Amino acid sequence: MSELPDLPPDRSDPPATGDDPWAHLRRFTPARIGLGRSGVSATTREVLAFSLAHAQARDAIHLPLDTDTLVAEVQAQGWSDVRVLQSRARSRHEYLLRPDLGRRLNPANAEALLPPEAAPDLVLVVGDGLSPLGIQRHAPALLAALREALDPALRLGPLVVVREARVAAGDEVGERLRAGMVAMLVGERPGLSSPDSVGIYLTHQPKVGCSDAQRNCISNVRPAGQDPVTAARRLAWLVAEGRRLGLTGVGLKDHSGLPLVGHSPPA
């Protein structure tokens, strides 16, 4: 009878006294690498970690945005004119089932959003998106960084917060306010290692019906990804270059030279 083939090396949890050859690599990424195994299954530690990450992602989607706290925080920074609006989605449940409703403003809110006497060069819109958690945690720091990074000569419109918002909700806000540009800060779809990420979408001459090809996106804004200061400086560069060229989207390339990741994730 032939001998059984050798089994592959056992990658189960290393003993407490042993060395984990993957440990030094895990310091540089939150990705799941070198998970190991116990027999033919994942180790208990990794199964529990995956379950926790999945639960955190679900919580990030369903957690309601505390607009009162958010408005108080940004007003303390000096944003005096803050408007809180609602999309056509009347609840979180409806928002998740009907993405189209999150792209448009509640009609009453839209009618009440009157343009200022002087058309703003840029309007900043904050939307809860698919991660209200990300907006709650990082929008104040990002807005503070934007106050420092944007050209002080820019005419900024009111700061608009939209509940149950998709990216395109910013287009209607910009169109109503007759803004030259709109930058939509929105909670991004949670990942299993990033439940609190924020994206920024910049659109020139915003109006209802703009396509994604007309936008520039700055993604993964959070301390463990692209930090708020770097993201704010990138947006300021895109705003300046977009105004010079009279466009955003596929025709506007990021030649800012700024790093894509500002800080490494914690060990």
C-alpha positions as CSV (number, residue, x, y, z in Angstrom):
1,M,0.0,0.0,0.0
2,S,1.4,3.4,-1.0
3,E,2.2,5.9,1.7
4,L,-0.1,8.8,2.2
5,P,1.2,12.2,0.8
6,D,2.6,14.6,3.3
7,L,0.1,17.1,4.6
8,P,0.7,20.8,3.9
9,P,2.3,22.8,6.8
10,D,-0.1,23.5,9.6
11,R,-1.0,27.2,9.7
12,S,-3.0,27.1,12.8
13,D,-2.5,29.7,15.6
14,P,1.2,29.7,16.6
15,P,1.9,28.7,20.2
16,A,2.2,31.5,22.7
17,T,6.0,30.9,22.9
18,G,6.4,30.8,19.1
19,D,6.9,33.5,16.5
20,D,4.2,34.5,14.0
21,P,5.9,35.1,10.7
22,W,3.0,37.3,9.5
23,A,3.0,39.6,12.6
24,H,5.3,42.2,11.1
25,L,3.2,42.4,7.9
26,R,-0.1,42.9,9.8
27,R,1.2,46.2,11.1
28,F,1.0,47.7,7.6
29,T,-2.5,46.6,6.6
30,P,-5.9,45.9,8.1
31,A,-6.4,43.3,5.3
32,R,-6.9,39.7,6.5
33,I,-3.6,38.0,5.7
34,G,-2.0,34.9,7.1
35,L,-5.2,33.8,8.8
36,G,-4.0,30.4,9.6
37,R,-6.2,27.3,10.1
38,S,-7.3,24.7,12.6
39,G,-7.5,21.5,10.7
40,V,-9.6,22.3,7.6
41,S,-11.3,25.3,9.2
42,A,-10.4,28.9,10.1
43,T,-9.2,29.5,13.6
44,T,-11.7,30.5,16.2
45,R,-10.0,33.8,16.6
46,E,-10.4,34.7,12.9
47,V,-14.0,33.5,12.7
48,L,-14.9,35.7,15.7
49,A,-12.9,38.7,14.2
50,F,-14.8,38.3,10.9
51,S,-18.1,38.1,12.7
52,L,-17.3,41.3,14.6
53,A,-16.2,43.2,11.5
54,H,-19.4,42.1,9.7
55,A,-21.5,43.3,12.6
56,Q,-19.6,46.6,12.7
57,A,-20.3,47.1,9.0
58,R,-24.0,46.4,9.5
59,D,-24.2,48.8,12.4
60,A,-22.4,51.5,10.4
61,I,-25.1,51.4,7.7
62,H,-28.1,51.4,10.1
63,L,-26.8,53.8,12.8
64,P,-28.8,57.1,12.4
65,L,-26.9,60.3,12.0
66,D,-27.1,62.5,15.1
67,T,-27.6,65.7,13.2
68,D,-28.0,67.9,16.3
69,T,-24.6,66.9,17.5
70,L,-23.0,67.2,14.1
71,V,-24.5,70.7,13.6
72,A,-23.3,71.8,17.0
73,E,-19.8,70.6,16.3
74,V,-19.5,72.4,13.0
75,Q,-21.1,75.6,14.2
76,A,-18.5,75.6,17.0
77,Q,-15.9,75.7,14.2
78,G,-17.4,78.8,12.7
79,W,-19.9,77.4,10.1
80,S,-22.7,79.8,11.0
81,D,-25.1,79.0,8.2
82,V,-26.0,75.3,8.4
83,R,-29.1,73.9,6.7
84,V,-30.4,70.4,7.6
85,L,-32.5,68.8,4.8
86,Q,-34.1,65.4,4.1
87,S,-34.0,63.4,0.9
88,R,-37.2,61.9,-0.5
89,A,-36.5,58.7,1.5
90,R,-38.6,59.0,4.6
91,S,-36.8,56.4,6.7
92,R,-33.6,54.4,6.7
93,H,-35.5,51.4,5.6
94,E,-36.9,53.1,2.6
95,Y,-33.5,54.7,1.8
96,L,-31.8,51.3,1.6
97,L,-34.6,49.8,-0.5
98,R,-35.0,52.8,-2.9
99,P,-31.6,54.3,-3.8
100,D,-33.4,56.6,-6.3
101,L,-35.2,58.4,-3.4
102,G,-31.9,59.3,-1.8
103,R,-30.7,61.1,-4.9
104,R,-33.4,63.8,-4.7
105,L,-34.4,66.3,-2.0
106,N,-37.7,66.2,-0.2
107,P,-39.8,68.6,-2.4
108,A,-40.6,70.9,0.5
109,N,-37.0,71.2,1.5
110,A,-36.0,71.8,-2.1
111,E,-38.5,74.6,-2.5
112,A,-37.2,76.3,0.7
113,L,-33.6,76.2,-0.4
114,L,-33.3,79.6,-1.9
115,P,-30.1,80.9,-3.6
116,P,-28.1,83.7,-2.0
117,E,-27.8,87.0,-3.8
118,A,-24.2,86.2,-5.0
119,A,-23.9,82.8,-6.5
120,P,-21.4,80.7,-4.5
121,D,-18.3,79.3,-6.1
122,L,-18.5,76.2,-4.0
123,V,-21.1,74.5,-1.8
124,L,-20.2,71.8,0.7
125,V,-22.9,69.2,1.3
126,V,-22.7,66.5,4.0
127,G,-24.7,63.4,3.5
128,D,-25.0,60.3,5.8
129,G,-24.8,57.9,2.9
130,L,-24.1,54.3,3.6
131,S,-22.0,55.0,6.7
132,P,-23.6,57.6,9.0
133,L,-20.9,56.4,11.4
134,G,-18.1,57.7,9.1
135,I,-19.8,61.1,8.8
136,Q,-20.4,61.3,12.6
137,R,-16.8,60.5,13.4
138,H,-14.9,62.3,10.6
139,A,-17.0,65.1,9.0
140,P,-16.1,67.7,11.7
141,A,-12.4,67.1,11.3
142,L,-12.7,67.1,7.5
143,L,-14.6,70.3,7.5
144,A,-12.1,71.9,9.8
145,A,-9.3,70.9,7.5
146,L,-11.2,72.3,4.5
147,R,-11.5,75.7,6.2
148,E,-7.7,75.7,6.2
149,A,-7.1,74.3,2.8
150,L,-9.6,76.0,0.5
151,D,-8.7,79.3,-1.1
152,P,-10.1,82.1,1.2
153,A,-11.2,84.0,-1.9
154,L,-13.8,81.4,-2.7
155,R,-17.4,82.3,-2.1
156,L,-18.8,79.4,0.0
157,G,-22.5,78.8,0.2
158,P,-24.3,77.5,3.3
159,L,-23.1,74.2,4.7
160,V,-25.9,71.7,3.9
161,V,-26.5,68.5,5.7
162,V,-28.8,66.0,4.0
163,R,-30.3,63.0,5.8
164,E,-30.8,59.7,3.9
165,A,-28.6,61.0,1.1
166,R,-27.0,59.5,-1.9
167,V,-24.2,61.3,-3.8
168,A,-26.5,62.8,-6.4
169,A,-28.5,64.7,-3.7
170,G,-25.6,67.2,-3.8
171,D,-26.4,68.0,-7.4
172,E,-29.9,69.3,-6.6
173,V,-28.5,71.3,-3.7
174,G,-25.9,72.9,-5.9
175,E,-28.4,73.6,-8.7
176,R,-30.9,75.2,-6.2
177,L,-28.1,77.4,-4.8
178,R,-26.7,78.2,-8.3
179,A,-23.3,77.0,-7.2
180,G,-20.3,76.8,-9.5
181,M,-19.3,73.6,-7.8
182,V,-20.6,71.2,-5.2
183,A,-18.5,68.9,-3.0
184,M,-20.5,66.1,-1.4
185,L,-19.0,64.6,1.7
186,V,-20.8,61.2,2.1
187,G,-20.5,58.0,4.2
188,E,-19.1,55.3,2.0
189,R,-20.3,51.7,1.7
190,P,-18.7,49.9,4.7
191,G,-16.0,47.3,4.2
192,L,-15.0,44.6,6.6
193,S,-12.0,46.6,7.7
194,S,-13.4,50.1,7.1
195,P,-16.9,50.7,8.5
196,D,-16.4,54.5,8.9
197,S,-15.0,55.7,5.6
198,V,-16.0,59.0,4.0
199,G,-15.9,59.9,0.3
200,I,-15.8,63.3,-1.3
201,Y,-17.5,63.9,-4.7
202,L,-16.7,67.1,-6.6
203,T,-19.0,68.3,-9.4
204,H,-18.7,71.3,-11.7
205,Q,-21.9,73.1,-12.6
206,P,-24.1,70.7,-10.6
207,K,-27.6,70.0,-11.7
208,V,-30.1,67.1,-11.4
209,G,-29.1,64.4,-13.8
210,C,-25.3,64.7,-13.7
211,S,-23.5,61.4,-14.3
212,D,-20.6,59.9,-12.3
213,A,-18.3,60.7,-15.2
214,Q,-18.8,64.4,-14.4
215,R,-17.4,64.0,-10.8
216,N,-14.0,63.5,-9.1
217,C,-14.0,61.2,-6.2
218,I,-11.7,61.3,-3.1
219,S,-12.2,58.0,-1.4
220,N,-11.3,56.3,1.9
221,V,-11.1,59.4,4.0
222,R,-10.5,58.4,7.6
223,P,-7.5,58.4,9.9
224,A,-6.5,54.9,8.9
225,G,-6.9,55.6,5.2
226,Q,-6.5,59.0,3.5
227,D,-6.4,61.4,6.5
228,P,-8.7,64.4,6.5
229,V,-5.9,67.0,6.1
230,T,-4.5,65.2,3.0
231,A,-8.0,64.8,1.6
232,A,-8.8,68.5,2.2
233,R,-5.6,69.6,0.4
234,R,-6.5,67.3,-2.5
235,L,-10.0,68.7,-2.8
236,A,-8.6,72.3,-2.6
237,W,-6.3,71.4,-5.5
238,L,-9.1,69.8,-7.5
239,V,-11.4,72.8,-6.9
240,A,-8.7,75.3,-8.1
241,E,-7.8,73.2,-11.2
242,G,-11.5,72.4,-12.0
243,R,-12.4,76.1,-11.9
244,R,-9.4,76.9,-14.1
245,L,-10.4,74.3,-16.7
246,G,-14.2,74.8,-16.3
247,L,-14.9,71.0,-15.6
248,T,-14.6,68.1,-13.3
249,G,-14.8,64.3,-13.9
250,V,-12.9,62.3,-16.5
251,G,-11.4,65.5,-17.9
252,L,-9.8,66.6,-14.6
253,K,-6.8,64.5,-13.6
254,D,-5.3,64.6,-10.1
255,H,-1.7,65.9,-10.5
256,S,-1.6,67.3,-7.0
257,G,1.3,65.0,-6.0
258,L,-0.3,64.4,-2.7
259,P,-0.1,60.9,-1.2
260,L,-3.1,58.6,-1.5
261,V,-2.6,57.4,2.1
262,G,-1.6,60.0,4.7
263,H,-1.0,57.7,7.7
264,S,-0.5,54.0,8.2
265,P,-3.1,52.1,10.1
266,P,-2.3,51.4,13.8
267,A,-0.5,48.2,14.6
